[in-house]
Structures are given as C-alpha cells and as structure tokens.
Amino acid sequence: MTFIKLNSRLLYSFAVVALVGLAFTGFAAEKKPKIAYVTNGVDPFWNVASAGVKQAAAEFNVDTEVLMPTKGIADQKRLIETLLVRGIDGIAISPIDAQNQVEFINQAATQTHVITHDSDAPNSKRLAFIGMNNYVAGRTCGKLVKEAIPNGGKVMIFVGRLEQLNAQQRRQGVIDELLDRPEQSLSQINYDPAGKELKGAKYTIISTRTDNFDRAKAKSNAEDAIAAYPDLACMVGLFAYNPPACIEALKTAGKLGKIKVAAFDEADATLDAIAAGNAQGTVSQQPNLYGYHSVRILAGLARGDKSVLPKDGFLEVPIVVVRKNNVDVFKTNLKKLRGE
C-alpha cells in the first residue's frame, strides 16, 4: 500500500515537471514576430525614433528593422513590397503621399498588420495611426511665431513636400493661428492654397516653399526668401531639416537673430540656435515614442491581441515645446535617447 502511494507521488511529480518543461520549451521556442518600421526619408529625426524601436523590440521580444527610403515614394513602395514577399508580421509606415498611397497600403493590409506613424493615411485600411495632432502642433508653432514677433510682420513657411498629410495639417495650423481663425476639426480641415499670400490683421504669410527633401534646395529656398523680402520677419520650418537650412541661410546673410525662426523637431542646429537666442523655439514630436508604440502595437497584433489598438485608431503622442528656458535639459535627454 505504501509502495503504491509512493509511486503515485513520483508519477505526479514527473507529470508536473514534464508540464512545466513543455510550457518553458513552448515559450522559449516561440517564433519571434518580425516587424518593420518604415520612414518617409532619411533624417537624424528617425534615429531618435529608431531608439524607441530598439527599446520596444527588447521589451516585447520581437525582431525589428528600420528602413529609410532614400528616393521618395517609389523607393518606399519597393522596400515594403520586399518586406511582404519575405514575410513580415507587421509594418509601421510613414506615408509620403496620403492620397496616392491608399490603394497600396490597402493591398499591404491584406497580407500583414499595417499601421501608420508620423503622417497618416486616414482613408486607408491601416489599423491605427501613431503620432501627434499635427494641426494643433501647427497652431503651437504659430504661437511661437507670435512670441517671436509680437507686433506682427511677414512670415514664410518652408517644408519638404505638401503631399504628406502631416505637412498639410502643420501648415494650416500655423496659418490659422497667425490669422486668428477658430480651431478646425482634425477630420474636416479646410486648406489654404500654397501659392497664395494670406493677410491677417497683424501677420502676413507670404507663401510656402517646398524642396522635396533636397537639403540644398531647402537652403536655397531660404536664401531666396531672405533676398526677395528684405522685410521678412520670421521663417517657419515644418520638417526637421528646414529650420537648420533657414538658420544657415540667415548666418550667411548676416541676419541671424534679426529674422526670427520658429521650428519643428530636434535637429542639433535648431536646438543650438534656440540656446543662443537665434530661434524662438521648436515643437518636438517625441519620435522615440513613435518607434516604441509602433512596435508595441504590432507585437500585440502579431500575437493575436487586438486590445493593443488605440481607441478610434489614433494614439496621440503629446508634443513638447522647447524654448530657451528648457533647451539644455531637452538636449541632455535627447543625447540619452541617441545613446551618446
């Protein structure tokens, strides 16, 4: 009788050990989801986002890769097509052309989980958008312009391209703020044409200059504006490299500090100009959180967890406004994110 009880206990112990072993083996042998983070171009801005991708990859046990197209929309499409052929469990994409990429994004969404970040394609079948409210951020940048030139004046806007929804929304936010218009709904924004001069009670937006991500063109646009408009009061850069291009052009023209600058993003030259008093401030998107949350959400979806999707499909990342009084602390934190 005792012998039987002993063996029963042994058998039970062996069974428990076996079950634990199987569970451990299953966890250890789980195939890591493969997730791709696709940007809209090449810029140090995306290096900060990549830090967030790396952090989330370790935290959520996934394999990730960051792809930065160098030749615009065709290159971005080629990269994504390659990912789909190889087999990918999720793609986070920053669309270059919100309208003309809808069909392609929809096709990709039939093969894998697709979300957008930084710039949205709301008419597509993407599952979620991760980013800031670009229209509100534009109005915030407009407030920086008002701080820089409180008595009013002429303003020029500079941006890479206006096909991107984030560029359209930022630009309109700046315009509406400077012309003291009521705030528009993000889902129903009326856009002013890019080539038209817009006059308000105190501020005049001369025009919007695009450069198609050409750094040399960005600088020449700034130089041309300085030469053509001697009474230009403020330059607004909507993409990360635009403010540094304006700052460099102002330095060459001997007008650094005389013509004010309001900016977006966290380029070193922009932050240095803020610290020196040569730029009023910048609106930071916290791109590390774009990368982190993109991977977090796609990792969950790859494992069948739909609860990771944000309500209404929009995960809003709060903006950070950087001025002279907080630029040093911001720079220190940014270096940590970059691993410097």
N, C-alpha and C positions, 0 to 999 in steps of 0.2 A: 504493500500500500504506500509506504514511504517512498519506495523506488519510483512508483508511478507519478507521485506528486512532484518529485524532483525532476523527472524528465519533462513533465508538463511545464514546469517553470523554465527549464532550459529552452524548451521549444518556443515558449512565449518570448523569452529574451532574444533568441535568434531571430524571431519574426520581427520584433521591434527594431533590432539592429539592421535587418535587411530593408525594412521600410524606410528607415532614416537614410540608409545608404542610397536607396533608389531615388529618394527625394533630392539628396545632395547631388547625385550624379545628374539628375534631370536639370537642376539649376545650373550646375557647372557647365553642362553640355548645351545649354540654351544658345541657339544661334543668335548672335548679336544683330539687331536691326541695323541696316545701312541707311544713313541719312545724308542728304546733300544740301548744302547751304549755298545758293547761287545769288551772286550780287548783280548789280547793273553796270559794273565797271570796275576799274582799278583805282583805289584811293586808300590812303592811310586810315580813313574813316572805317574801312572794312576790316582793318587789322584789329581794331577795338572790338568790332562785332565778332571776329574770329576768336577772341579771347573768351567771349561768352559761349561760343560753340564748343570750345575745348573744355570749359568747365562743366557744361551740361553733359558732354559725351562721357566724362568720367563718372559723373553723379548718377546718370541713368543707364549706364552700361550699354552704350551704342558705339558703332563705328561711324565716324563723320568725315566729310571732306568739304572744303570751302573752294568754290570755283568762281573766278572773277573774269568775265568776258572782256577781251581787250578791243574787240572790233564791233561793238554795238549789238543790235538786235539779232542779226544773223548768227553772230558768234554765240550769243546766249542760247539761241534755239539749238544750235549744233551741240552745245555742251549738254543740254537737257535731253536731247534725243539719244545721245551716247549713254547717259545715265539710265534711260528707260530700256535700252537694248541690253545693257549689262545686268539689269535687275536692281531696282532701288526700292527701299521700303517707305521712303518719304522724301519730298523735295520742298524746300522753302525758297521761294523765288521773289526777287525784287523786279517787277515787270518794267521794261524800258518804255513800252508803249501800251498804256492801259486798254485802249480800244482795239488796236490791231492785233493784240496777242490773245484775245479772249478765246478764239477757236483753238489755238494751240494749247493754251492752259487747260481747256476743257478736254482735249484729247489726252493730255498727260494725266488728268484726273481720273480717266477711265482705267489707267494702268497702275497708279500708285496714289498715296495720300499727298495732296498738294495744298500748301498754304502760301500766303504772300507775306512779305515783311518790307518795312521801309516805305514802299509805294504799293498801293493796292490795285487790284483789277476787280472791282465790286460786281461787275456784270458777268464774271466768270463763275465756274463751279469750284473755285478754291474753297477750302473748308473753313478758313479763318484768316484774318489779317492781324499782324502784329506790328504796331508802330505807334507813333504819336498822332494826335489830331492835328494834321498839317495846316488846316485853316486857322485854328486857334493859335498854333505856333507862329503862323504868319502875322497874325494880329499882335502877338507878343513882340515880334521883331519890329513891327510898326511902332509899338510903344518905345522901343529903344531909339528909333529914329526921332520920335518926339522929344525924348530926353536929350538927344544929341543936338538937335536944332529946334529948341522950343519956340522960337519966333517964326518958324516956317522956312520954306525955301524949296529949291528944285532937287528932285531925287531921281536917281537912275537905278534900275534893278538889273542884276546880272545873274544868269542861270545857265546850266549846261544845255538843257533842252526842255521844251514845254509839252512834249508828248507824254511825259510821266505825270501821273495824277498828283503825286506829292508836290511837284513843281508848280502845277496849276493852282493847287489849293494854297500853298505858301504865298505865292504871288498875290492871289486875290485877297488873302488875309492882310497882307501888308497894305494893299491899295485901300481896302475897306476901312482899315484903322486910320490911315492918314487922311482919308476923305470924310471921316467921322460918320460912316454909314452904320446902320444897325447890323448886328451879327447875323450871318446867314446860317441856315441849317446845313450840316455837312453833306446831307443826301441830296440837297437841291440848291447848289451854288450857281449863281449867275456870274459868268466870267467876262471881264472886260477884254476887248481885243488887244493883242500885244503891241501893235504898232501905233496905237492911238495915244496922244497926250491926254492926261487926265488931270484936271484942275479942281482943287478944293479951295476952301476959304483961306487956308494957310500954306498948304503943301501942293506941289505940282509933280506928278510922276511923268517924267519926260518920255520914257519908253522902257522896254525890256529888251536887253541884248542877250542872245544865245550864242553858244560856242560849240555845241555838240561834243562836249568832253575833251575839247582840244585846248590844252593848257596855254599854248602860245596864242591861240585865238582869244582866250579869256583875258590875257594880259593886254593884247592889242585893243580889245573892246574897251577895256578900262582906260587905256591911253587915249583912244579916240574920243571918249566921252569927256575926259579932262580937257582936251584941246578944243573940242567943239563947244563946250559950255563953260566959259570962264566963271559963271555964277553958280555952278553946280555946288550944292550944299552937302549932299550925303549920297553915298554909294551903298547899295544893299546887295549882299552876296547870298544867294539861296542854296548853293551847293558848297561842299566843304572847301573846294579849291578856289572858289570865286573870291572870297574875302582876301586871301593871300595875294591873288592876282591884282586886286584893287590896291592893296597896301604897297605892293612892289611898284605899281604904276605911279602912285602918289609920291613915293620916295624919289623916283626918277624925275618927276616933275617938280620936286621941291615943295609939294603941297601936303606933305604928311602932317596930320593934325589940323590942317586948315579945312580940308574937306573931310567930313566925318564918315565913319564906316559902321554899319550895323550888319551882323553876320549870323550865319548858321554853322553849327558843328564845331569841332575841336581841333582844327589844324594848329600846329605849333606856332606858325607865323601869326595866326589870328589871336591866340592867347597871349603871345609876346606883345602884340600891338595893344591889346586891352590893358596889360600890365603897365605899358609905357604911356598910356593915355592917348594913343593914336587910333583907337577903335572904341566905340561906346560899349559894346557887349556882343554876346553871341547866344544863340538858342541851341542848347545841346539836346540831342535825342536820346542819349544813353544807349548807344548802339550795342554795347555789351549785352544789354537785356534783350535786344532783338535776337541776337545769336542764341542766348541762353534759352529763352522761351520758345523759340522755333524748334530747337532740339527737344526740349521737354515735351512739347505737344506732339511732335511727330513720333517720339519714342513711345508715348502712351498709345497713340493711334495704331502704331505698328504692332502693339501687344493687345489690341482689341479694346482699349479703354477710351471710350468716347467722352467720358466725363472731363477729360483734359481740355476739351474745346471751350473757348470763352463764350459767355452769353452774347447772343446776337452776332457771333462771329467776329468780334472786334476786341482784341486785347490792347487796351491803351497804355502805352508806356509814358509815364509823366516826363515832361520836359524839365530841364534845369537851365535857368538863365544865369549866365556868367557875366559879371561886371568886374570892375577893378577891385572891389572890396572882397570878392571871394575867388578871384582867379588863381591865387597862389595855392590855396587848398585844393581847388579843382585840378590844377596841374599835377599836384602830388598824387592825388587819387588816380589820375589818368595814367601816370607812369607805372603805378602798381598794376593796373589792368593790362598794360602793354608788356609787363614783365621786365621793365627797365630798372 
